[in-house]
Amino acid sequence: MSNKLVKGIALGAVAGAALSMLDRSTRETTTKKVKHFVIDVQYFAYNPEEIFDKIQSTTSRAQSMYKTFMHDKDFYLEKINEIQELTPQVKDIVIETKEVFAAGIEKEKNAPASESVIHL
């Protein structure tokens, strides 16, 4: 069964590619890309050291990005932990402030009208 599946997929891909080649712009674009690919393959066939240089450059950039990511990750995790530790404290401060203001408003409501000025 898998043999028929692979054949069916291959035939479908070939049929799809053939149908898409009926479009002129697709043919022209594909031709240009194939020509550039052939030129690149020929260049790297004569200059194999450049492939290794590109691979090393890409590898070193990836390693640098990984190190930066790991450093940043540690920094952000540390900040998240600090926020989690501070959140209950901030919540308590907000509740206390609310209570103080509410008590002050109640005091103002119960005070006579002549004492509405706040003395510092």
Secondary structure, DSSP 4 states (H G I P E B T S, - for coil): -HHHHHHHHHHHHHHHHHHHTTSHHHHHHHHHHHHHHHHHHHHHHH-HHHHHHHHHHHHHHHHHHHHHHHHHHHHHHHHHHHHHHHHHHHHHHHHHHHHHHHHHHHHHHHS-GGG-SPP-
